[in-house]
Amino acid sequence: MKVRAEDATALFGVLLCMLFGAAGMGDWVWAGAAVASIVFARRRPIVFAVLAAVVPAAYTTIYGSFTLIGQLMAVAAAFPCGASHMRHCRLIGLASCPLPVVAFGLHLAIVRSSDWTMPVAGLLAGSLMLASWQAGRLDRAKDMRLEAEEDRRIMVERDGDMRVRIAVLEERMRINREMHDILAHTLTGITVQAESGRTTTADSASRTVFADISQASREAVVDLRALLAGDAGDDRQPEPTLDQLDRLIDGYRRRGLAVDLHDERDGLPRLPAGLSHAVYRVIEECLTNALRYARPRCVDMTITITADGIHLHCENPCVSDSASGGDADGKPAGKRGRGLDGIIWRCGQYGGHARSALEDGLFQVDAVWPLPQREPSFPTPGAMPNTGDTGKKEGT
């Protein structure tokens, strides 16, 4: 059992009063009762204030003198009453201050005495209690000022943080507007020129090239507007996922890239949208690198999805470093971009990893994403098996 500090103090005070009583002090019982009120100091401050003030006042009324220890307890109890945040507790502490004067007055009325020194002594004791109560009020006011200053400091810090965030958001909005004005207008100009070239040329191959350029620039404008959209309204397009993989592959094939795709992901549950988008972007980056640097323009890609994870392997022929002046990533020397860093980042975003290497004239990219393990589900005893669409793929 845990012993509180107030309980231990009250027990020590009562034992000390008993010791004084053994030494001949007759008021030790009253003093012990006043000291015992310390037990309620923290848990019930009002009870502590009332007992600490009423016990010595009752003793004074009966015997016409002070019990020193009890009166000290009354002075000490006035301080927490003045410092209390409860209004009725402060009022009780203030009302207890005149009790010594009232007690001496009642005693003089009972014994019918005209000794004027007793009211003066009571006034002195009441003044000490009032001073202690006022000291508690001042201490409470100081604590309130400190709390107010702390609140103001916290508000200033939050205001500063909010101003910084607003400034960052405004700067991002400005950059978004600038990017939209520069890229969207440039891509629109490319689209117009490609459409003009397609309508003015008589060569069917050239028309196909101009049509691919026009389609690619239009898709880039749509993606740009979706990326820079300021809200999630109707103008914002959904992020592409593996559901659009065939469309992506067809687009690169129209641009002249021979893509040999080995898709091994049938019969598995759908991936989370964010993870599917990350895999889509990594595939897109691999195809873009192959379109730019593969000689000849072909790429072999395998995507495998199992219950444990996703594995993407992509390889394309690439001339060696010494022959082309390129680096180990299959890019021309001095022109290393951020595509491979983006692949690593998109893999790490979902707990995966990626590596790239140039080996025997083949530039290879391997990307792996783990999948969370699903708890096996067992049919309930009353559940009926579904025999209608067991072997069908999702979405068919």
N, C-alpha and C positions, 0 to 999 in steps of 0.2 A: 504494500500500500504506500503510495507516494504521500509524503508529508509536506504540506505547503509551508511557505515561510511565515505566513500570517498565523497559522496554527502553532508553529513552534514558538513564535514570539509571544503569543498570548499565553501559552503554557508556562514559558519562562517568567512572564510578568506575574501570573497568578502564584507561582511558587515563591517568587520574591516577596509578594504581599503577605503570603503565609509566614514567611520568615520574619517580616516586620511585625506581624501579629504575635509571633512567639516572643518577640523582643519587647512587647508591651504596647504596641500601637493598636488602639481600639477600632480604627476605621479600616482595617485591612480587608474586611469582607466587602465593604463598599468599593474600595480601591480595586480589589480583585475583580469585582463585577464590571467596573469600567474598563479594566485592562482586557478582560475576556471579550469585550466587544471588538477587539482587533480581528477576531476570526472572520467578521463580516466586512472587513475593510475593502477587499477587492470584489467579492462576489455580490455583496449587498451593501453598497456604500450608504444608502439611506438608513438602514438599520444600524450601521456603525455610528453614523452621525447622531442619531436619536439617542441610542444607549449611552454614548460617550458624553453627551450633554445633559441628559435627564438624570443619570445616576448621581453625579456630584451635586446637581441642583437639588435633588431630593435630600441628600445628606445635609446640605447647607440649610434647607428649610427646617429639618428636624433638629439639628444640633447647633446651628448658628455659627459654623466654622467651615473652613475648607478641608477637603481631603486632597492633599497636595497631588498625589499621583492621579487621582480622578480628574482634577481640574486641568492638569497637564494633558490628559487624554482628550478633554473637551477642546482645548486650544489646538491640539494636533488634528482633531477631527474636522475643525472648521476649514482647514486648508484644502483637503480634497473636495469638500463641498463647494468652495469657491472656484476650484479648477474644473469642476464637473461640466460636461457638455449638456447635461440634463437640467432644464430650467427649474423643475420642482425640487431637485436636489440642492441647487444653489439657494432657492428660497428657504428651504428647511435649514440650511447652514446659517443663513442670515437671521432667521427667526430664533435660532438657539443662542445668539450672542447676548441678548438681554436676560437670559435665564439666571445668571448669578445675581443680578440686581433684583429680579423678581423674587428669587429664593430668599435673599436677605430681608426683603420687605415683608414677605409672608412670615418669616421667623419672628421679626419684630412685632408683627400684628398678633402672632400667637402668644408670645411671651409678654406682650404689652410693654415693651422696652422702648426707650428713646435714644439708644446709643447710635449716634450719627456716623461712627466710624465703620459700622457694618455696611451701610449702603455705599460708602466710598470704596471699601474693599471690593464689594460686588461690582461697582462701576469699573474699577481697575481690571478685574478679571474679565468682565464683558468687553472692555477695550482691547485686551489681548486677543480674545477670540475674534473680534471684529477685524483686528489687524491681520490675523492669520487668514481669515476669510478673504480679505482684500488682496493679500499676497497670492492666494490661489487664483483670484480673478486676473491679476496681472500675469501670472504664469500662463494661464489659459489664453490670454490675449497675445502673449509672445508666441505661443505655439500656433495660434491661428495665423499670425503674421508670417511665421516660417512656412506653414502649409500653403498660404497664399503665394508666397514667393516661389515655392517649389512648383506650384501649379502654373504660375506665370512662366517659369523657366521651361517647364515641359511644353507649354503652349508655344513658346518662342522656338524651341527646337522643332516641334512638329510643323510650325509655320515655315521655318527655314527648309525643312525637308520637302514640304509640299511645294514651295516655290521652286526648289531645284527640280522636282519631278515635273512641274508644269513647264519649266524652261526646257527640259529634255524633250517633253512631248511636243512642245512648239517647234523645237529644232527638227524633230523627226517629221512633223507635219510639213515643215518647209522643205526638207529634203525629199519627202514624198512628192510634193508638188513639182519640185524641180525635176525629179526623175521622170515623173509623168510627162511633163512638158517636153523634156529632151527625148526620152526613149519612145514615147507614144507617137510624137510628131514625126520622129525619124522613121519609125516602123510604118507609119501611115504613108509617108513618102515612098518608102520601098514598095509598099503594096500598090500604090498608084502607078509607079514606074513599071512594076512587073505586069500589071494589068494592061498598061499601054503597050509594052513589048509583046505580050501575048496576042493582042488584037492586031498589031501591025506586021508581025512576022508571018511568013508563009510556010516556014519549016515546022513540021509537026513535032520534031524533037525539041526544038527551041520553045514551042508553045508549052510542051510538057514541063520544061525547066522553069519557064516563067510562071506557070500555074502552081508548081511546087513552092516557088519563092513567095508568091502571093499568099498561098494557104499558110505557110510557115509564119509569115509576118503577121497575118491575122490572128493566128493562135497565140503568138507572142504578145500581141496587144491585149487579148483577153486575159492571159495569165498575168500580165503586168497590172491591169486594172484590178484583178482579183487580189493580187498581192498588196497593192497600195490602197485598197478600199479602207475608208476610215471607220466603217461600221460593218455590222453583219446583216445588212439589209438585202433586198432582192438583187442588187447589182453585184454582190459578191458570189462568185462561182465556187462550187465545192472543190476541194483539193483532189487532184487525180489520184487514183489508187490502182491496184493491180487489175481491177475490172476493166480499165482502159488500156491494158497492156497490148492487146492485139492492134488497137488503133495506133499506139505508139510505134510498134514494130512496122506497120504498114507505112507510116509516115517516113521512117528512115529508109525503107526499101524504095520508096518513090524518089528519094534523094540520091539513090545510086549505091546504097550500102547493102551488100548481100548478108542477110542475117539468117544464121542457122540456129533456130531456137529449139531447145529441148525442154519442154514444159512438163514437169513431174509434180503437179499439185492438184490432181483430180481427187475427188472424194473426201477432201479434208474440210473442216469447218472454216468459216470466213475469219479473216484476220481482223484485229482492231484497225480502225480507220487510220490512226496515226502511224502504226507500224507499216501498214500497207502503202501509205503515202511515202514513207521513208524508202522502202524497197523500190517503189516506182521511180523515185528520183535517182537512186543509185544506178538502176538500169539505164535510165536516160543519160546519166553522165558517162557510163561505159560506152553507150552507142555514140554519143557525141565525140568522145575521144577516138573511137574507131573510125568515124567518118572523117575526122581531121587528119589522123596520122597513120591509119592502116594503109599498107601498100602490099598487095592490092586491097581494095576496099571491101573487106569481108570480115565477119566476126562470128565466132562460135560461142553461143551462150547457153548455159544450163541453169535452170532454177528448180530447186528441189525443196519441197515443204513436207516435213514429217511431223509427227507428234512432238518431237524434241526441239525442232528449230527449223530455220530457213537457211539454205545454203545457195549462194549465187556464185557461179564461176563463169568468167568471161575471158576470152583470149582472141587476139587478132594479130596477124603478121605485122611486123614492124622492122624496118631496117635498123642495123646496129648503130651504136653510138659513133664508132669511127667512120662509118660510111655516110652518115647523115648529119653529123654534128649535133645529135640529140643527146638527151640525158638518159638516165636509167629508167625513167618513166615513159620513154617513148615519145617525148616532146622535144622540139628543137631546143638547142642550147640557148640559155638566157631567156626562155619564154615559159618557164614553169608557172602554171596557174594554180588556182585554188580548188580545182575539181577533185583531186585525190584527197585533199584535206577535207572537203565536203563529204566525200564518201566515208572517211574515217569518223567524222563527226556524226553523220546520220546512223552509223552502226553503233557507236558508243552511246547515242541517245537512248537506245533500247537495250543496252547491256551487251551488244555484240562487238565484233572486231572485224577489221579488214586488212588485207595486205596486197601489195602490188609488186611485180617483178618483171624484168625483161630477161627471158631465158631462151637461148637457141632461136633467136629471131621472132619469138612470140611474146607479146606483152600480155600478162595475165593479171587478172583482178579476182580475188576471192573475198567474199563478204559473207559473214555468218551472223545471224540473229537467233538467240535462244527464245523458245516459247515457254510460257508458264505451264506447269503441269496441272492438268485438270483432274479433279477427283472423279473416279469412276462412278457412274450412276447405275443403280440397279432398279429394275421395275418393281413396283409394289405388287403385293399378292393379287390385288383386284384389277391390275392394269391389263388391258387387252393389247396384244402385239399389233403393230402397224404393218400390215402385209401388202399395202397398196403401192407405196412409192419407195420401197426399201432400196432398190438398186439405182434410183434416179439421182442425177447430180442436182446440186442446188441451183435453182434458177431455171431448170429445164421443165 
